[in-house]
Amino acid sequence: AIEYKTGGWRSEKPHLFKEKCTHCLICWVFCPDTSILVNEAKMVGIDYDHCKGCGICAVECPVDAIAMEPEEK
């Protein structure tokens, strides 16, 4: 599944505002595609190869550190 990239059809993608992120990892818990990248218990980015752009991470983020933006092709 790692080699099969599923993020190519999305119309929006999440944008991370690192300065706002508190590393609560709620986005990681709710992400249905395990596209939230975590290292040493901190959110370090988003795996756009597998993110489908559902927006759940942006909705669940308690500090608005993630916002959906149009996908640029």
C-alpha positions in Angstrom: 0.0 0.0 0.0 2.9 2.4 0.6 3.9 2.2 -3.0 0.4 2.9 -4.3 0.0 6.7 -4.2 -3.6 7.7 -3.7 -3.4 11.4 -3.3 -3.4 12.4 -6.9 -7.1 13.0 -7.4 -7.8 15.4 -4.5 -9.0 18.9 -5.2 -7.9 20.4 -1.9 -4.9 19.7 0.4 -4.1 20.5 4.0 -1.6 23.2 4.7 0.2 23.1 8.0 1.0 26.3 10.0 3.9 24.9 12.0 4.0 28.0 14.3 0.5 27.2 15.5 0.8 23.5 15.9 0.9 22.3 19.5 1.6 18.6 18.6 -1.5 17.3 20.2 -1.7 14.7 17.4 -5.5 14.9 17.2 -5.1 15.2 13.4 -3.1 12.0 13.5 -5.8 10.2 15.4 -8.6 11.2 13.0 -6.7 10.9 9.7 -8.3 7.9 7.8 -5.3 7.6 5.5 -2.4 7.8 8.1 -1.1 10.8 6.1 0.0 12.8 9.2 3.7 12.4 9.6 4.9 12.0 13.2 8.4 11.9 14.6 9.3 11.7 18.3 5.7 12.4 19.3 5.5 15.6 17.1 3.6 16.3 14.0 6.2 17.0 11.4 4.2 17.2 8.1 1.7 15.6 5.8 2.2 12.7 3.4 0.7 14.2 0.2 1.3 11.0 -1.7 -1.4 9.4 0.3 -3.6 12.3 1.6 -6.9 12.3 -0.2 -7.9 15.8 0.9 -10.9 14.9 3.0 -10.2 17.8 5.4 -10.9 15.9 8.7 -7.5 17.0 10.0 -8.3 20.7 9.5 -11.8 20.3 11.1 -10.5 18.5 14.1 -7.4 20.7 14.8 -8.2 22.6 18.0 -5.8 25.4 17.3 -6.5 25.9 13.5 -2.9 24.9 12.6 -4.2 23.1 9.5 -6.2 24.7 6.7 -7.5 23.3 3.4 -6.3 25.0 0.3 -6.9 24.4 -3.4 -4.7 21.7 -5.0 -2.4 23.2 -7.6 -1.7 20.8 -10.5 
